[in-house]
Amino acid sequence: MAVIGIGFDIVTISEFEEQLERPGTAMKSSFRPGERRYCESKSEPARHYAVRWAAKEAVIKAWAASRFARPPAVGDNAYVQVEVVNDAWGRPTIKLHDEAAQFLPEAKIHLSLTHDGDVAGAMVVIEEPDPVV
């Protein structure tokens, strides 16, 4: 497998929470229904929304790195096309939808999430399968 992109993002949880609570905000529409259910089930939903936002940003940055000198691969709202899902043991991973899923159909996306205090962060590495020779 060859690394085709890496991405990293940090979010200030308290600032992100302010954006979520702002009247008329559409921030939550950038999250898929499963993500919203997961975050809202937690005692501190903003912490979980913030770390997922960081993951979405990290994936988009990794895409950008993989597309260097080529046109963008997805439209204006890529956030809703990137979903953070958890397996049965709570381990997070990325699931792509729509144009994003078509762009990286065989890629492996590695994800690491963290939150501590007022900071949430995510690191993403995208690997592309080696060509069959």
PyRosetta script that sets phi, psi and omega in degrees:
from pyrosetta import init, pose_from_sequence

init()
pose = pose_from_sequence("MAVIGIGFDIVTISEFEEQLERPGTAMKSSFRPGERRYCESKSEPARHYAVRWAAKEAVIKAWAASRFARPPAVGDNAYVQVEVVNDAWGRPTIKLHDEAAQFLPEAKIHLSLTHDGDVAGAMVVIEEPDPVV")
pose.set_psi(1, 141.3)
pose.set_omega(1, 178.8)
pose.set_phi(2, -112.2)
pose.set_psi(2, 134.2)
pose.set_omega(2, 176.5)
pose.set_phi(3, -72.0)
pose.set_psi(3, 125.4)
pose.set_omega(3, 179.5)
pose.set_phi(4, -111.9)
pose.set_psi(4, -10.1)
pose.set_omega(4, 178.2)
pose.set_phi(5, -172.0)
pose.set_psi(5, 146.5)
pose.set_omega(5, 172.8)
pose.set_phi(6, -130.2)
pose.set_psi(6, 150.3)
pose.set_omega(6, 179.1)
pose.set_phi(7, -147.3)
pose.set_psi(7, 148.7)
pose.set_omega(7, -178.8)
pose.set_phi(8, -145.1)
pose.set_psi(8, 141.1)
pose.set_omega(8, 177.1)
pose.set_phi(9, -149.5)
pose.set_psi(9, 148.0)
pose.set_omega(9, 177.1)
pose.set_phi(10, -126.0)
pose.set_psi(10, 139.4)
pose.set_omega(10, 179.7)
pose.set_phi(11, -128.5)
pose.set_psi(11, 137.8)
pose.set_omega(11, 171.2)
pose.set_phi(12, -83.6)
pose.set_psi(12, 116.0)
pose.set_omega(12, -172.5)
pose.set_phi(13, -61.3)
pose.set_psi(13, -44.6)
pose.set_omega(13, -177.7)
pose.set_phi(14, -63.3)
pose.set_psi(14, -38.9)
pose.set_omega(14, 177.3)
pose.set_phi(15, -68.4)
pose.set_psi(15, -38.5)
pose.set_omega(15, 178.5)
pose.set_phi(16, -65.4)
pose.set_psi(16, -40.3)
pose.set_omega(16, 178.6)
pose.set_phi(17, -61.5)
pose.set_psi(17, -39.5)
pose.set_omega(17, 176.7)
pose.set_phi(18, -60.3)
pose.set_psi(18, -41.8)
pose.set_omega(18, 178.3)
pose.set_phi(19, -64.3)
pose.set_psi(19, -40.8)
pose.set_omega(19, 179.7)
pose.set_phi(20, -63.4)
pose.set_psi(20, -34.8)
pose.set_omega(20, -176.3)
pose.set_phi(21, -88.9)
pose.set_psi(21, -7.9)
pose.set_omega(21, -178.4)
pose.set_phi(22, -63.8)
pose.set_psi(22, 128.5)
pose.set_omega(22, 179.3)
pose.set_phi(23, -56.6)
pose.set_psi(23, 134.3)
pose.set_omega(23, 177.7)
pose.set_phi(24, 81.0)
pose.set_psi(24, 3.6)
pose.set_omega(24, -178.9)
pose.set_phi(25, -67.8)
pose.set_psi(25, 149.5)
pose.set_omega(25, 176.5)
pose.set_phi(26, -112.3)
pose.set_psi(26, 16.0)
pose.set_omega(26, -176.4)
pose.set_phi(27, -54.5)
pose.set_psi(27, -44.4)
pose.set_omega(27, -176.0)
pose.set_phi(28, -66.6)
pose.set_psi(28, -19.7)
pose.set_omega(28, 178.7)
pose.set_phi(29, -71.5)
pose.set_psi(29, -11.3)
pose.set_omega(29, 175.8)
pose.set_phi(30, -82.8)
pose.set_psi(30, -3.8)
pose.set_omega(30, 179.1)
pose.set_phi(31, -109.5)
pose.set_psi(31, 142.6)
pose.set_omega(31, 178.7)
pose.set_phi(32, -76.1)
pose.set_psi(32, 159.1)
pose.set_omega(32, -176.9)
pose.set_phi(33, -52.8)
pose.set_psi(33, -41.3)
pose.set_omega(33, 178.7)
pose.set_phi(34, -63.2)
pose.set_psi(34, -38.1)
pose.set_omega(34, 177.8)
pose.set_phi(35, -66.0)
pose.set_psi(35, -43.4)
pose.set_omega(35, 179.5)
pose.set_phi(36, -62.5)
pose.set_psi(36, -43.6)
pose.set_omega(36, 178.0)
pose.set_phi(37, -59.9)
pose.set_psi(37, -46.2)
pose.set_omega(37, -179.2)
pose.set_phi(38, -60.2)
pose.set_psi(38, -51.5)
pose.set_omega(38, -177.1)
pose.set_phi(39, -63.0)
pose.set_psi(39, -43.4)
pose.set_omega(39, -178.0)
pose.set_phi(40, -68.9)
pose.set_psi(40, -18.7)
pose.set_omega(40, 178.9)
pose.set_phi(41, -81.0)
pose.set_psi(41, -8.2)
pose.set_omega(41, -177.2)
pose.set_phi(42, -93.1)
pose.set_psi(42, 156.6)
pose.set_omega(42, -179.5)
pose.set_phi(43, -69.3)
pose.set_psi(43, -25.0)
pose.set_omega(43, 177.2)
pose.set_phi(44, -126.3)
pose.set_psi(44, 77.1)
pose.set_omega(44, -175.3)
pose.set_phi(45, -55.1)
pose.set_psi(45, -38.5)
pose.set_omega(45, -176.3)
pose.set_phi(46, -59.9)
pose.set_psi(46, -36.3)
pose.set_omega(46, 179.0)
pose.set_phi(47, -60.6)
pose.set_psi(47, -41.0)
pose.set_omega(47, -177.4)
pose.set_phi(48, -78.5)
pose.set_psi(48, -36.4)
pose.set_omega(48, 172.8)
pose.set_phi(49, -62.5)
pose.set_psi(49, -44.6)
pose.set_omega(49, -176.5)
pose.set_phi(50, -61.6)
pose.set_psi(50, -43.8)
pose.set_omega(50, -178.5)
pose.set_phi(51, -69.3)
pose.set_psi(51, -31.8)
pose.set_omega(51, 176.1)
pose.set_phi(52, -71.0)
pose.set_psi(52, -36.3)
pose.set_omega(52, 175.3)
pose.set_phi(53, -62.0)
pose.set_psi(53, -43.9)
pose.set_omega(53, 177.9)
pose.set_phi(54, -59.8)
pose.set_psi(54, -39.1)
pose.set_omega(54, 179.0)
pose.set_phi(55, -64.6)
pose.set_psi(55, -43.6)
pose.set_omega(55, 179.0)
pose.set_phi(56, -61.1)
pose.set_psi(56, -44.9)
pose.set_omega(56, 178.2)
pose.set_phi(57, -61.8)
pose.set_psi(57, -42.0)
pose.set_omega(57, -179.8)
pose.set_phi(58, -64.0)
pose.set_psi(58, -40.0)
pose.set_omega(58, 177.4)
pose.set_phi(59, -63.9)
pose.set_psi(59, -44.7)
pose.set_omega(59, -179.5)
pose.set_phi(60, -62.8)
pose.set_psi(60, -39.0)
pose.set_omega(60, 176.9)
pose.set_phi(61, -65.4)
pose.set_psi(61, -39.7)
pose.set_omega(61, 177.8)
pose.set_phi(62, -65.3)
pose.set_psi(62, -39.8)
pose.set_omega(62, 174.8)
pose.set_phi(63, -58.4)
pose.set_psi(63, -47.2)
pose.set_omega(63, -177.8)
pose.set_phi(64, -57.3)
pose.set_psi(64, -41.9)
pose.set_omega(64, 178.8)
pose.set_phi(65, -63.2)
pose.set_psi(65, -37.8)
pose.set_omega(65, -178.8)
pose.set_phi(66, -74.1)
pose.set_psi(66, -18.0)
pose.set_omega(66, -177.3)
pose.set_phi(67, -102.3)
pose.set_psi(67, 15.1)
pose.set_omega(67, -175.9)
pose.set_phi(68, -47.3)
pose.set_psi(68, 126.3)
pose.set_omega(68, 178.7)
pose.set_phi(69, 67.2)
pose.set_psi(69, 17.6)
pose.set_omega(69, 175.7)
pose.set_phi(70, -126.6)
pose.set_psi(70, 158.9)
pose.set_omega(70, 179.4)
pose.set_phi(71, -61.2)
pose.set_psi(71, 153.3)
pose.set_omega(71, 177.0)
pose.set_phi(72, -56.9)
pose.set_psi(72, 151.1)
pose.set_omega(72, -175.9)
pose.set_phi(73, -91.1)
pose.set_psi(73, -21.6)
pose.set_omega(73, -176.8)
pose.set_phi(74, -131.5)
pose.set_psi(74, 165.9)
pose.set_omega(74, -177.7)
pose.set_phi(75, -74.4)
pose.set_psi(75, -161.2)
pose.set_omega(75, -174.5)
pose.set_phi(76, -68.0)
pose.set_psi(76, -36.6)
pose.set_omega(76, -178.2)
pose.set_phi(77, -106.5)
pose.set_psi(77, 76.2)
pose.set_omega(77, 179.6)
pose.set_phi(78, -75.6)
pose.set_psi(78, -20.5)
pose.set_omega(78, -174.6)
pose.set_phi(79, -58.0)
pose.set_psi(79, -42.5)
pose.set_omega(79, -177.9)
pose.set_phi(80, -72.8)
pose.set_psi(80, -16.2)
pose.set_omega(80, 178.3)
pose.set_phi(81, -83.2)
pose.set_psi(81, -10.7)
pose.set_omega(81, 179.7)
pose.set_phi(82, -111.4)
pose.set_psi(82, 121.2)
pose.set_omega(82, -178.5)
pose.set_phi(83, -122.2)
pose.set_psi(83, 133.9)
pose.set_omega(83, 172.7)
pose.set_phi(84, -93.2)
pose.set_psi(84, 120.4)
pose.set_omega(84, 178.6)
pose.set_phi(85, -120.2)
pose.set_psi(85, 156.0)
pose.set_omega(85, 178.6)
pose.set_phi(86, -115.9)
pose.set_psi(86, 143.0)
pose.set_omega(86, 176.2)
pose.set_phi(87, -81.2)
pose.set_psi(87, -175.3)
pose.set_omega(87, -176.6)
pose.set_phi(88, -61.4)
pose.set_psi(88, -21.0)
pose.set_omega(88, 179.9)
pose.set_phi(89, -101.0)
pose.set_psi(89, 6.6)
pose.set_omega(89, 177.3)
pose.set_phi(90, 87.5)
pose.set_psi(90, 3.3)
pose.set_omega(90, -179.6)
pose.set_phi(91, -75.9)
pose.set_psi(91, 128.9)
pose.set_omega(91, -178.0)
pose.set_phi(92, -82.5)
pose.set_psi(92, 149.0)
pose.set_omega(92, 172.6)
pose.set_phi(93, -149.7)
pose.set_psi(93, 174.3)
pose.set_omega(93, -178.4)
pose.set_phi(94, -104.9)
pose.set_psi(94, 135.4)
pose.set_omega(94, 171.1)
pose.set_phi(95, -121.1)
pose.set_psi(95, 127.0)
pose.set_omega(95, -179.2)
pose.set_phi(96, -98.7)
pose.set_psi(96, 149.0)
pose.set_omega(96, -179.6)
pose.set_phi(97, -129.4)
pose.set_psi(97, 160.6)
pose.set_omega(97, 171.6)
pose.set_phi(98, 54.8)
pose.set_psi(98, -131.8)
pose.set_omega(98, -176.9)
pose.set_phi(99, -60.3)
pose.set_psi(99, -35.8)
pose.set_omega(99, -179.0)
pose.set_phi(100, -62.7)
pose.set_psi(100, -40.7)
pose.set_omega(100, 179.4)
pose.set_phi(101, -65.8)
pose.set_psi(101, -33.9)
pose.set_omega(101, 178.4)
pose.set_phi(102, -72.2)
pose.set_psi(102, -32.7)
pose.set_omega(102, -177.5)
pose.set_phi(103, -69.5)
pose.set_psi(103, -38.5)
pose.set_omega(103, -175.7)
pose.set_phi(104, -125.0)
pose.set_psi(104, 55.7)
pose.set_omega(104, -172.9)
pose.set_phi(105, -65.2)
pose.set_psi(105, -31.2)
pose.set_omega(105, -176.2)
pose.set_phi(106, -108.2)
pose.set_psi(106, -0.7)
pose.set_omega(106, -175.1)
pose.set_phi(107, -73.8)
pose.set_psi(107, 151.0)
pose.set_omega(107, 173.0)
pose.set_phi(108, -104.0)
pose.set_psi(108, 125.9)
pose.set_omega(108, -179.8)
pose.set_phi(109, -110.1)
pose.set_psi(109, 118.5)
pose.set_omega(109, 177.2)
pose.set_phi(110, -95.4)
pose.set_psi(110, 135.4)
pose.set_omega(110, -175.8)
pose.set_phi(111, -132.9)
pose.set_psi(111, 135.8)
pose.set_omega(111, 171.2)
pose.set_phi(112, -130.8)
pose.set_psi(112, 127.6)
pose.set_omega(112, 179.4)
pose.set_phi(113, -113.7)
pose.set_psi(113, 149.5)
pose.set_omega(113, 174.0)
pose.set_phi(114, -151.3)
pose.set_psi(114, 148.6)
pose.set_omega(114, 168.3)
pose.set_phi(115, -147.0)
pose.set_psi(115, 135.8)
pose.set_omega(115, -179.1)
pose.set_phi(116, -149.2)
pose.set_psi(116, 127.7)
pose.set_omega(116, -178.0)
pose.set_phi(117, 60.5)
pose.set_psi(117, -124.0)
pose.set_omega(117, -176.6)
pose.set_phi(118, -102.2)
pose.set_psi(118, 17.0)
pose.set_omega(118, -175.9)
pose.set_phi(119, -123.7)
pose.set_psi(119, 136.2)
pose.set_omega(119, 173.3)
pose.set_phi(120, -124.2)
pose.set_psi(120, 142.3)
pose.set_omega(120, -179.1)
pose.set_phi(121, -144.9)
pose.set_psi(121, 159.5)
pose.set_omega(121, 178.5)
pose.set_phi(122, -145.5)
pose.set_psi(122, 144.5)
pose.set_omega(122, 176.2)
pose.set_phi(123, -125.9)
pose.set_psi(123, 134.9)
pose.set_omega(123, -179.0)
pose.set_phi(124, -131.0)
pose.set_psi(124, 137.9)
pose.set_omega(124, 171.3)
pose.set_phi(125, -126.4)
pose.set_psi(125, 127.6)
pose.set_omega(125, 177.6)
pose.set_phi(126, -107.4)
pose.set_psi(126, 126.3)
pose.set_omega(126, 177.2)
pose.set_phi(127, -114.0)
pose.set_psi(127, 141.3)
pose.set_omega(127, 176.8)
pose.set_phi(128, -108.7)
pose.set_psi(128, 139.9)
pose.set_omega(128, 179.0)
pose.set_phi(129, -61.5)
pose.set_psi(129, 146.7)
pose.set_omega(129, 175.3)
pose.set_phi(130, -66.2)
pose.set_psi(130, 141.4)
pose.set_omega(130, 178.1)
pose.set_phi(131, -62.6)
pose.set_psi(131, 144.6)
pose.set_omega(131, 177.2)
pose.set_phi(132, -74.5)
pose.set_psi(132, 128.9)
pose.set_omega(132, -177.5)
pose.set_phi(133, -103.5)
pose.dump_pdb("model.pdb")
